């Protein structure tokens, strides 16, 4: 028993060195295998956390919508959509100068923000081919070369416009149709058919990472359009059922009650004024209104009249529309303008530009005897098939008066239904609001009163006033799916185009032009020696846009005396003997003298010429 017990308590013998090493390695290997899954698991957790951080960062991005034109104004429509590193542009339009912008040809949006972020701009999507939506494209493409996406007629008009600017190089224009999708970065843009005063107009459904934005573009609901189908209300309704984050809708006619009339209403009016008319008929309308031109041609054919076209833009657009199949004109209907004298007046129709009273337009030149081939008189019936763009009323009135003075029979929108609007009225706007059912609403394309009236309509359709955004140019609207806020602003406004100069006419130049137009200019020229110590000749006074009467002779002598005294006083004091000082003294003294004498403030321009 004792022997056995001692045997059990005895410590085991030491293993050999080789065996000991083998056992140790086995234990370490086993421990290593146990630790390895834990490391892998930790790595996986770290990777998941990293991905979650990336998703969180991505989720923190916000959709930014930046109007650079088309808000609190009519025209120069341009809207920026931005998310992360992706930017695309909807429309790129211009507007025409008002009476205050003397000598200016065009007004385009300030594109500084886009130029600064040019590397992120993916493309431009155009809703239709009116100048206030495509007119600034050549100036944009000078700075940023990106693809353009639009429907066929818009593409034709854009190609024509780009061809007039020789320095743009090749521009990629992608032709799409309603129902097509455009992929630009993280944005998916669907084109939706709408009715407007030009064919091939579309609205947009923009799918973004935070939700869907619907943009109507310029639209109306026309159940009997001249070409194509009526607006795709069914698609707007389906988008509403699927969920729309934001609706941006045309506000131009938000003040008008009821519904806009169908374009076919104008055709019926044309028929009434063509029927039984034994005069030459001249119809002025917007060159881009291809459907209106088609109705004029249809009525001319019905009453067996030949059709001629006057005005460069009208000729160009007619050519594009015919080539693309957007106009149906039988053979031998169109004649050259130079051929109109071969036909009796009762067999002629002339389609012309000038419905807005533009001074260089064809109808304006006809009214003021500046047209080479057409002289207006008592044998003419002139139909002005357009409504005045705000600001053009005075010019149109002057032109209409002159046409009446020449004996013509003038028919215009104030006395006849010869024009219908291409923009939706209140009931149509309500239909879109009710179909789309957006969470947020932003009225666009209109002056302040139009935007606020549209906002009021939206409230009657059940949209909370807190969810209505009244934007402004350059104001950044941010949406993250949960809220919409206006945060920062970016540089925005207008850039003036004068001839080949873009942006070089500023406030100072306009002030000078205004002064010249109102009060004229006085030039005081003095010839002096190099040391400015002696007057060689002068001062001589030259005036333009000032006064040319006998009484002005005394005033002229007085100005010479004042200018000479100013120069002599400066010569007498060494510290004043400076070119710029002498010019400033002449300017100040002459301005003061003229105001005292005649209470006028013409621009005074002193000139100092130095000779040996």
C-alpha positions as CSV (number, residue, x, y, z in Angstrom):
1,X,0.0,0.0,0.0
2,X,2.8,2.4,0.9
3,X,4.7,1.6,-2.2
4,X,1.7,2.3,-4.4
5,X,0.9,5.6,-2.6
6,X,4.4,6.8,-3.0
7,X,4.2,5.9,-6.6
8,X,1.1,8.1,-7.2
9,X,2.6,11.1,-5.4
10,X,5.9,10.9,-7.3
11,X,6.6,13.8,-9.8
12,X,6.9,12.8,-13.4
13,X,10.3,12.4,-14.9
14,X,11.6,15.3,-17.0
15,X,11.0,15.0,-20.8
16,X,13.9,15.0,-23.2
17,X,14.9,18.4,-24.7
18,X,13.6,17.4,-28.1
19,X,10.2,16.3,-26.7
20,X,9.9,19.4,-24.6
21,X,10.4,21.6,-27.6
22,X,7.8,19.7,-29.5
23,X,5.2,20.1,-26.8
24,X,6.0,23.8,-26.4
25,X,5.5,24.5,-30.2
26,X,2.3,22.6,-30.1
27,X,0.9,24.7,-27.3
28,X,2.0,27.9,-29.0
29,X,0.3,26.8,-32.2
30,X,-2.9,26.0,-30.4
31,X,-2.9,29.4,-28.7
32,X,-2.2,31.1,-32.0
33,X,-5.1,29.4,-33.6
34,X,-7.4,30.5,-30.7
35,X,-6.2,34.1,-31.1
36,X,-6.5,34.3,-34.9
37,X,-10.3,34.4,-35.2
38,X,-10.4,37.2,-32.6
39,X,-8.0,39.3,-34.7
40,X,-10.0,38.7,-37.8
41,X,-13.2,39.5,-36.0
42,X,-11.7,42.8,-34.8
43,X,-10.6,43.6,-38.3
44,X,-14.0,42.9,-39.7
45,X,-15.6,45.1,-37.0
46,X,-13.2,47.9,-37.9
47,X,-14.0,47.6,-41.6
48,X,-17.7,47.7,-40.9
49,X,-17.2,50.8,-38.7
50,X,-15.2,52.4,-41.6
51,X,-18.0,51.7,-44.1
52,X,-20.6,53.0,-41.7
53,X,-18.6,56.2,-41.4
54,X,-18.5,56.5,-45.1
55,X,-22.2,55.9,-45.4
56,X,-22.8,58.5,-42.6
57,X,-20.6,61.0,-44.5
58,X,-22.5,60.2,-47.7
59,X,-25.8,60.6,-45.9
60,X,-24.8,63.9,-44.5
61,X,-24.5,65.3,-48.0
62,X,-27.3,67.6,-49.1
63,X,-28.9,68.4,-52.4
64,X,-28.3,72.0,-53.3
65,X,-30.5,73.9,-55.7
66,X,-29.1,77.3,-56.8
67,X,-31.2,79.6,-59.1
68,X,-28.8,81.8,-61.1
69,X,-31.7,83.3,-63.1
70,X,-35.4,83.2,-63.6
71,X,-36.5,84.2,-60.1
72,X,-38.0,87.6,-59.3
73,X,-37.6,88.3,-63.0
74,X,-38.9,87.1,-66.4
75,X,-36.1,85.6,-68.4
76,X,-32.5,84.3,-68.2
77,X,-33.6,81.1,-66.6
78,X,-30.7,79.0,-65.2
79,X,-30.9,76.6,-62.2
80,X,-28.0,74.6,-60.7
81,X,-28.4,71.2,-59.1
82,X,-25.5,70.0,-56.9
83,X,-24.9,67.0,-54.8
84,X,-21.4,66.0,-53.6
85,X,-19.0,66.3,-56.5
86,X,-21.7,66.4,-59.2
87,X,-23.3,69.5,-60.7
88,X,-25.6,69.8,-63.6
89,X,-27.5,72.8,-65.1
90,X,-31.1,73.2,-66.2
91,X,-31.5,75.8,-68.9
92,X,-29.1,78.6,-69.8
93,X,-31.2,81.6,-71.0
94,X,-30.9,85.3,-71.5
95,X,-33.1,88.3,-71.3
96,X,-33.3,91.6,-73.3
97,X,-32.2,94.9,-71.9
98,X,-34.7,97.4,-70.6
99,X,-34.7,101.2,-71.2
100,X,-32.2,101.7,-68.4
101,X,-29.5,99.6,-70.0
102,X,-28.5,102.0,-72.8
103,X,-26.6,100.4,-75.6
104,X,-26.6,96.9,-74.1
105,X,-27.5,94.1,-76.5
106,X,-28.3,91.2,-74.1
107,X,-28.4,90.3,-70.4
108,X,-27.1,86.9,-69.3
109,X,-26.8,85.3,-65.8
110,X,-23.7,85.7,-63.7
111,X,-21.9,82.3,-64.1
112,X,-19.1,82.9,-61.7
113,X,-20.1,80.0,-59.4
114,X,-20.2,77.5,-62.3
115,X,-16.8,78.7,-63.6
116,X,-15.3,78.3,-60.2
117,X,-16.6,74.8,-60.0
118,X,-16.2,73.9,-63.7
119,X,-14.5,70.5,-63.0
120,X,-17.7,69.3,-61.3
121,X,-20.2,70.3,-64.0
122,X,-21.5,67.2,-65.8
123,X,-23.8,68.7,-68.4
124,X,-26.7,71.0,-69.3
125,X,-30.3,69.8,-69.7
126,X,-32.6,72.1,-71.7
127,X,-36.4,72.2,-71.3
128,X,-37.2,74.0,-74.6
129,X,-35.8,76.3,-77.3
130,X,-37.0,79.8,-76.2
131,X,-34.3,82.4,-75.9
132,X,-34.9,82.9,-72.2
133,X,-33.8,79.2,-71.8
134,X,-31.1,78.7,-74.4
135,X,-29.9,82.2,-75.3
136,X,-26.9,82.3,-73.0
137,X,-25.5,78.9,-74.0
138,X,-22.8,80.3,-76.4
139,X,-21.4,82.4,-73.5
140,X,-21.5,79.5,-71.1
141,X,-19.8,77.2,-73.6
142,X,-16.9,79.7,-73.9
143,X,-16.0,78.9,-70.3
144,X,-17.2,75.3,-69.7
145,X,-17.3,72.6,-72.4
146,X,-19.9,70.0,-71.3
147,X,-22.5,67.9,-73.1
148,X,-26.0,69.3,-73.8
149,X,-29.1,67.2,-73.5
150,X,-32.4,68.2,-75.2
151,X,-35.2,67.2,-77.5
152,X,-34.9,67.3,-81.3
153,X,-36.3,70.8,-82.1
154,X,-34.4,72.3,-79.2
155,X,-31.2,70.6,-80.5
156,X,-31.8,72.2,-84.0
157,X,-32.2,75.6,-82.5
158,X,-29.2,75.2,-80.3
159,X,-27.0,74.1,-83.2
160,X,-28.1,77.1,-85.2
161,X,-27.2,79.4,-82.3
162,X,-23.9,77.8,-81.7
163,X,-23.0,78.0,-85.4
164,X,-23.3,81.8,-85.2
165,X,-20.4,81.9,-82.6
166,X,-17.4,80.7,-84.5
167,X,-15.0,80.3,-81.6
168,X,-16.8,77.6,-79.7
169,X,-15.4,74.5,-81.4
170,X,-17.3,71.3,-81.4
171,X,-20.2,71.0,-78.9
172,X,-21.7,67.6,-78.1
173,X,-25.6,67.8,-78.3
174,X,-27.4,64.6,-77.2
175,X,-30.9,64.4,-78.6
176,X,-33.5,62.9,-76.3
177,X,-37.3,62.4,-76.3
178,X,-39.9,62.5,-73.6
179,X,-39.6,59.3,-71.5
180,X,-35.9,59.1,-71.9
181,X,-33.5,59.2,-68.9
182,X,-30.2,61.1,-68.6
183,X,-27.6,60.0,-66.2
184,X,-25.3,62.8,-64.9
185,X,-23.2,61.8,-62.0
186,X,-25.5,60.8,-59.1
187,X,-28.5,62.3,-60.9
188,X,-31.1,60.5,-63.0
189,X,-33.1,63.0,-65.1
190,X,-36.3,61.9,-66.8
191,X,-37.9,64.0,-69.6
192,X,-41.7,64.5,-69.3
193,X,-43.8,65.7,-72.2
194,X,-45.5,69.1,-71.6
195,X,-47.4,71.6,-73.8
196,X,-46.0,75.1,-74.4
197,X,-45.9,77.7,-77.1
198,X,-43.1,75.8,-78.8
199,X,-43.0,72.1,-79.8
200,X,-40.8,69.6,-78.0
201,X,-41.0,71.2,-74.5
202,X,-40.4,69.0,-71.5
203,X,-40.5,69.0,-67.8
204,X,-38.1,67.0,-65.6
205,X,-38.2,64.4,-62.9
206,X,-34.8,64.5,-61.2
207,X,-34.0,61.5,-59.0
208,X,-31.4,62.5,-56.4
209,X,-29.9,60.7,-53.4
210,X,-32.3,62.6,-51.1
211,X,-35.5,62.3,-53.2
212,X,-37.2,63.2,-56.4
213,X,-37.4,66.8,-57.6
214,X,-40.1,67.6,-60.3
215,X,-39.5,70.7,-62.5
216,X,-42.3,71.6,-64.8
217,X,-40.4,73.9,-67.1
218,X,-42.6,76.4,-69.0
219,X,-45.9,74.6,-69.5
220,X,-49.7,74.7,-70.1
221,X,-52.3,72.1,-70.3
222,X,-53.5,72.0,-74.0
223,X,-55.9,69.2,-74.8
224,X,-55.8,70.0,-78.5
225,X,-52.2,70.8,-79.3
226,X,-51.2,71.6,-82.9
227,X,-48.5,69.0,-82.9
228,X,-48.0,65.9,-80.8
229,X,-49.9,64.9,-77.7
230,X,-51.1,66.8,-74.7
231,X,-49.0,67.1,-71.5
232,X,-48.3,63.8,-69.8
233,X,-50.5,64.3,-66.7
234,X,-50.5,60.6,-66.0
235,X,-46.7,60.6,-65.5
236,X,-47.0,63.6,-63.1
237,X,-49.7,61.7,-61.2
238,X,-47.6,58.5,-60.9
239,X,-44.6,60.5,-59.6
240,X,-46.9,62.0,-57.0
241,X,-48.0,58.5,-55.9
242,X,-44.4,57.4,-55.7
243,X,-43.4,60.4,-53.6
244,X,-42.0,63.8,-54.6
245,X,-39.7,65.7,-52.4
246,X,-39.9,69.1,-54.2
247,X,-41.9,70.6,-57.0
248,X,-40.6,73.6,-58.9
249,X,-43.3,75.0,-61.1
250,X,-43.8,77.8,-63.7
251,X,-45.4,80.9,-62.1
252,X,-45.6,83.3,-65.1
253,X,-49.5,83.2,-65.2
254,X,-50.1,82.6,-61.5
255,X,-52.2,85.9,-61.5
256,X,-54.6,84.7,-64.2
257,X,-57.7,82.8,-63.2
258,X,-59.1,79.8,-65.0
259,X,-57.4,78.0,-67.8
260,X,-55.1,79.1,-70.7
261,X,-56.7,78.8,-74.1
262,X,-55.7,76.2,-76.6
263,X,-53.3,77.2,-79.5
264,X,-56.1,76.2,-81.9
265,X,-58.1,79.2,-80.7
266,X,-55.6,81.4,-82.6
267,X,-56.1,79.4,-85.7
268,X,-59.8,80.1,-85.6
269,X,-59.0,83.9,-85.2
270,X,-56.6,83.7,-88.2
271,X,-59.4,82.2,-90.3
272,X,-61.8,85.0,-89.4
273,X,-59.3,87.7,-90.4
274,X,-58.2,86.0,-93.6
275,X,-61.7,85.2,-94.8
276,X,-62.9,87.8,-97.3
277,X,-59.8,90.0,-96.9
278,X,-58.7,91.7,-100.1
279,X,-55.5,93.2,-98.6
280,X,-52.0,91.8,-98.2
281,X,-51.8,90.2,-94.8
282,X,-48.7,90.6,-92.6
283,X,-48.5,88.5,-89.4
284,X,-45.9,89.2,-86.8
285,X,-45.2,86.6,-84.2
286,X,-42.4,85.1,-82.2
287,X,-40.0,83.3,-84.5
288,X,-39.7,80.3,-82.2
289,X,-43.5,79.7,-82.1
290,X,-43.4,77.0,-84.8
291,X,-47.0,75.8,-84.1
292,X,-48.2,79.4,-84.6
293,X,-46.3,79.6,-87.9
294,X,-47.9,76.3,-89.0
295,X,-51.4,77.7,-88.4
296,X,-50.6,80.8,-90.4
297,X,-49.4,78.7,-93.3
298,X,-52.5,76.4,-93.0
299,X,-54.8,79.4,-93.2
300,X,-52.9,80.9,-96.1
301,X,-53.2,77.6,-98.0
302,X,-56.9,77.5,-97.3
303,X,-57.4,81.0,-98.8
304,X,-55.0,80.3,-101.7
305,X,-52.3,82.8,-100.6
306,X,-48.5,82.5,-101.1
307,X,-46.3,82.8,-98.0
308,X,-43.1,84.9,-97.7
309,X,-40.9,85.3,-94.6
310,X,-39.2,88.4,-93.4
311,X,-36.6,88.6,-90.6
312,X,-33.4,86.8,-90.1
313,X,-34.4,84.8,-87.1
314,X,-37.7,83.8,-88.7
315,X,-35.9,82.6,-91.8
316,X,-33.4,80.5,-89.8
317,X,-36.0,78.9,-87.6
318,X,-38.2,78.1,-90.6
319,X,-35.3,76.4,-92.2
320,X,-34.6,74.3,-89.1
321,X,-38.2,73.4,-88.5
322,X,-38.6,72.3,-92.1
323,X,-35.5,70.2,-92.1
324,X,-36.5,68.4,-88.8
325,X,-40.1,67.9,-90.0
326,X,-41.8,70.2,-87.5
327,X,-43.5,72.2,-90.2
328,X,-45.7,70.8,-93.0
329,X,-45.6,73.1,-96.0
330,X,-46.8,72.0,-99.4
331,X,-44.7,72.7,-102.5
332,X,-45.0,76.1,-104.1
333,X,-46.5,77.6,-101.0
334,X,-43.3,79.5,-99.9
335,X,-41.9,82.2,-102.1
336,X,-38.9,84.4,-101.7
337,X,-39.5,87.9,-100.2
338,X,-38.0,89.4,-103.3
339,X,-40.8,87.8,-105.4
340,X,-43.8,89.4,-103.6
341,X,-44.2,92.1,-106.2
342,X,-45.1,89.4,-108.8
343,X,-48.4,88.6,-107.0
344,X,-51.5,90.6,-106.2
345,X,-51.7,91.8,-102.6
346,X,-54.8,89.7,-101.9
347,X,-52.7,86.6,-102.7
348,X,-49.9,87.2,-100.2
349,X,-49.1,86.5,-96.6
350,X,-45.9,87.7,-95.0
351,X,-44.8,86.2,-91.7
352,X,-42.4,88.5,-89.9
353,X,-40.5,89.2,-86.7
354,X,-41.1,92.4,-84.7
355,X,-44.1,91.5,-82.5
356,X,-42.3,93.2,-79.5
357,X,-41.5,96.4,-81.3
358,X,-37.7,95.7,-81.4
359,X,-36.1,98.7,-83.2
360,X,-34.1,96.5,-85.7
361,X,-36.9,94.0,-86.4
362,X,-38.6,93.6,-89.7
363,X,-42.0,94.9,-88.7
364,X,-40.5,97.9,-87.0
365,X,-38.6,98.8,-90.1
366,X,-41.8,98.4,-92.2
367,X,-43.6,100.8,-89.9
368,X,-40.8,103.5,-90.1
369,X,-40.0,103.0,-93.8
370,X,-36.7,101.3,-93.2
371,X,-37.5,98.0,-94.9
372,X,-36.0,97.5,-98.3
373,X,-38.7,95.3,-99.8
374,X,-42.0,96.1,-98.0
375,X,-43.7,99.5,-97.8
376,X,-46.8,99.4,-95.5
377,X,-49.9,101.2,-96.5
378,X,-53.7,101.1,-96.8
379,X,-53.6,97.9,-98.7
380,X,-52.2,96.0,-95.7
381,X,-53.8,94.1,-92.8
382,X,-51.2,93.6,-90.1
383,X,-51.9,91.0,-87.4
384,X,-49.6,91.2,-84.3
385,X,-49.9,87.7,-82.9
386,X,-48.2,88.2,-79.5
387,X,-48.7,89.8,-76.2
388,X,-46.2,92.4,-74.9
389,X,-43.3,91.2,-72.8
390,X,-43.2,93.4,-69.7
391,X,-41.2,96.4,-70.5
392,X,-41.9,96.4,-74.2
393,X,-45.4,98.0,-74.1
394,X,-44.2,101.5,-75.0
395,X,-42.2,100.3,-78.0
396,X,-45.1,98.2,-79.3
397,X,-47.5,101.1,-78.8
398,X,-45.3,103.5,-80.8
399,X,-45.0,100.9,-83.6
400,X,-48.8,100.2,-83.7
401,X,-49.5,104.0,-83.9
402,X,-47.1,104.4,-86.8
403,X,-48.7,101.5,-88.7
404,X,-52.1,103.1,-88.2
405,X,-50.7,106.4,-89.3
406,X,-49.7,104.8,-92.6
407,X,-53.3,103.6,-93.2
408,X,-52.8,99.9,-92.4
409,X,-55.5,97.9,-90.7
410,X,-53.8,96.7,-87.5
411,X,-55.1,93.8,-85.4
412,X,-53.5,93.1,-82.1
413,X,-54.1,91.3,-78.9
414,X,-55.9,94.1,-77.1
415,X,-58.7,94.0,-79.6
416,X,-58.7,90.4,-80.9
417,X,-57.9,86.9,-79.8
418,X,-54.9,86.6,-82.0
419,X,-52.6,85.3,-79.3
420,X,-52.8,82.7,-76.5
421,X,-50.2,82.3,-73.7
422,X,-47.9,79.3,-73.5
423,X,-48.0,79.4,-69.7
424,X,-50.5,77.7,-67.3
425,X,-53.1,79.7,-65.5
426,X,-54.3,79.2,-61.9
427,X,-56.5,76.1,-62.5
428,X,-53.8,74.3,-64.4
429,X,-51.2,75.2,-61.7
430,X,-53.6,73.6,-59.2
431,X,-53.9,70.5,-61.2
432,X,-50.1,70.0,-61.2
433,X,-49.9,70.7,-57.5
434,X,-52.7,68.2,-56.8
435,X,-51.2,65.5,-59.0
436,X,-47.6,65.8,-57.8
437,X,-48.4,66.3,-54.1
438,X,-44.9,67.4,-53.2
439,X,-43.5,67.6,-49.7
440,X,-41.9,71.0,-50.5
441,X,-42.9,73.5,-53.1
442,X,-40.8,76.2,-54.8
443,X,-42.5,78.6,-57.4
444,X,-40.1,79.6,-60.2
445,X,-40.0,81.5,-63.4
446,X,-41.7,84.8,-62.5
447,X,-41.4,88.1,-60.8
448,X,-42.0,88.5,-57.0
449,X,-45.7,88.9,-57.3
450,X,-46.0,85.8,-59.5
451,X,-44.1,83.7,-57.0
452,X,-46.1,84.8,-54.0
453,X,-49.4,84.3,-55.9
454,X,-48.3,80.8,-56.8
455,X,-47.3,80.1,-53.2
456,X,-50.9,81.1,-52.2
457,X,-52.3,78.7,-54.7
458,X,-50.2,75.9,-53.3
459,X,-51.6,76.5,-49.8
460,X,-55.1,76.1,-51.2
461,X,-54.0,72.7,-52.5
462,X,-52.9,71.6,-49.0
463,X,-49.2,72.4,-48.9
464,X,-48.1,73.8,-45.6
465,X,-46.8,77.3,-45.8
466,X,-43.7,76.2,-43.8
467,X,-42.9,73.9,-46.7
468,X,-43.1,76.6,-49.4
469,X,-39.8,78.1,-50.4
470,X,-39.6,81.6,-52.0
471,X,-36.1,81.7,-53.5
472,X,-34.0,84.5,-54.9
473,X,-31.0,84.6,-57.3
474,X,-27.9,83.1,-55.7
475,X,-29.8,81.8,-52.7
476,X,-28.8,78.1,-52.0
477,X,-31.7,75.8,-51.1
478,X,-30.5,72.7,-49.3
479,X,-32.5,69.5,-48.9
480,X,-31.6,66.3,-47.1
481,X,-34.9,64.5,-47.3
482,X,-36.0,65.6,-43.8
483,X,-36.0,69.4,-44.2
484,X,-35.4,72.2,-46.8
485,X,-33.7,75.4,-45.8
486,X,-32.1,78.4,-47.5
487,X,-28.6,78.8,-46.2
488,X,-25.8,80.6,-47.9
489,X,-25.8,82.6,-51.1
490,X,-23.4,82.5,-54.1
491,X,-22.5,85.2,-56.5
492,X,-25.4,85.8,-58.9
493,X,-27.0,88.6,-60.9
494,X,-26.7,89.9,-64.4
495,X,-23.9,90.2,-66.9
496,X,-24.3,92.7,-69.7
497,X,-23.3,91.8,-73.3
498,X,-22.5,94.8,-75.5
499,X,-21.3,93.8,-79.0
500,X,-18.4,91.3,-78.5
501,X,-17.8,92.6,-74.9
502,X,-19.2,90.4,-72.1
503,X,-19.3,91.9,-68.7
504,X,-17.2,95.0,-69.5
505,X,-20.2,97.3,-69.2
506,X,-20.7,98.0,-65.6
507,X,-22.6,100.5,-63.4
508,X,-20.1,103.3,-64.0
509,X,-20.4,103.0,-67.8
510,X,-24.2,102.9,-67.6
511,X,-24.2,106.0,-65.4
512,X,-22.0,107.8,-68.0
513,X,-24.3,106.7,-70.9
514,X,-27.3,107.8,-69.0
515,X,-25.7,111.2,-68.4
516,X,-24.8,111.5,-72.0
517,X,-28.3,110.6,-73.1
518,X,-30.0,113.1,-70.8
519,X,-27.7,116.1,-70.7
520,X,-25.1,115.7,-73.4
521,X,-21.4,116.3,-73.3
522,X,-19.1,119.4,-73.2
523,X,-15.5,118.9,-74.3
524,X,-13.0,121.6,-73.2
525,X,-9.7,121.3,-75.2
526,X,-6.6,123.2,-74.3
527,X,-3.1,123.0,-75.9
528,X,-0.2,123.8,-73.5
529,X,3.6,123.6,-73.5
530,X,5.4,120.6,-71.9
531,X,6.0,122.5,-68.6
532,X,2.4,123.4,-68.3
533,X,3.4,127.0,-67.9
534,X,1.8,128.5,-71.0
535,X,-1.4,128.2,-73.1
536,X,-0.6,127.6,-76.8
537,X,-4.2,127.7,-77.9
538,X,-7.7,127.4,-76.5
539,X,-9.5,126.5,-74.5
540,X,-11.9,125.5,-77.2
541,X,-15.4,124.3,-76.4
542,X,-17.1,121.4,-78.3
543,X,-20.7,120.3,-77.3
544,X,-22.8,117.3,-78.3
545,X,-26.4,116.6,-77.3
546,X,-26.4,120.0,-75.6
547,X,-27.8,123.2,-77.0
548,X,-27.5,124.7,-80.5
549,X,-29.2,128.1,-80.4
550,X,-28.1,131.7,-80.8
551,X,-28.3,132.1,-77.1
552,X,-25.8,129.4,-76.7
553,X,-23.1,131.7,-78.2
554,X,-22.9,133.7,-75.1
555,X,-22.8,130.6,-73.0
556,X,-20.1,129.2,-75.1
557,X,-17.9,132.3,-74.6
558,X,-18.6,132.1,-70.9
559,X,-17.4,128.5,-70.8
560,X,-14.2,129.5,-72.7
561,X,-13.6,132.2,-70.1
562,X,-14.2,129.9,-67.1
563,X,-12.0,127.2,-68.5
564,X,-9.1,129.7,-69.3
565,X,-9.3,131.2,-65.8
566,X,-9.1,127.7,-64.3
567,X,-5.9,126.9,-66.3
568,X,-4.3,130.2,-65.5
569,X,-4.9,129.8,-61.8
570,X,-3.2,126.4,-61.9
571,X,-0.3,127.7,-63.9
572,X,0.2,130.5,-61.3
573,X,0.6,128.1,-58.4
574,X,3.5,125.6,-58.8
575,X,1.9,122.9,-56.7
576,X,-1.2,123.0,-59.0
577,X,0.9,122.8,-62.1
578,X,-0.1,119.2,-62.8
579,X,-2.0,117.7,-65.8
580,X,-4.7,115.9,-63.7
581,X,-5.1,118.8,-61.3
582,X,-5.7,121.2,-64.2
583,X,-8.3,118.9,-65.8
584,X,-10.2,118.5,-62.5
585,X,-10.2,122.3,-61.9
586,X,-11.7,122.8,-65.4
587,X,-14.3,120.1,-64.9
588,X,-15.4,121.5,-61.5
589,X,-15.5,125.1,-62.5
590,X,-17.4,124.5,-65.8
591,X,-19.9,122.2,-64.1
592,X,-20.6,124.8,-61.4
593,X,-20.9,127.6,-64.1
594,X,-23.3,125.6,-66.3
595,X,-25.6,124.6,-63.4
596,X,-25.8,128.3,-62.2
597,X,-26.6,129.5,-65.8
598,X,-29.0,126.9,-67.1
599,X,-29.6,124.3,-64.3
600,X,-28.2,121.5,-66.4
601,X,-25.4,119.1,-65.7
602,X,-23.8,117.8,-68.9
603,X,-20.8,115.6,-68.8
604,X,-17.7,117.8,-68.9
605,X,-14.6,116.2,-70.5
606,X,-11.4,118.3,-70.3
607,X,-8.6,117.5,-72.7
608,X,-5.0,118.8,-72.2
609,X,-2.7,118.5,-75.2
610,X,1.0,119.1,-74.6
611,X,3.3,120.3,-77.4
612,X,7.0,121.3,-77.6
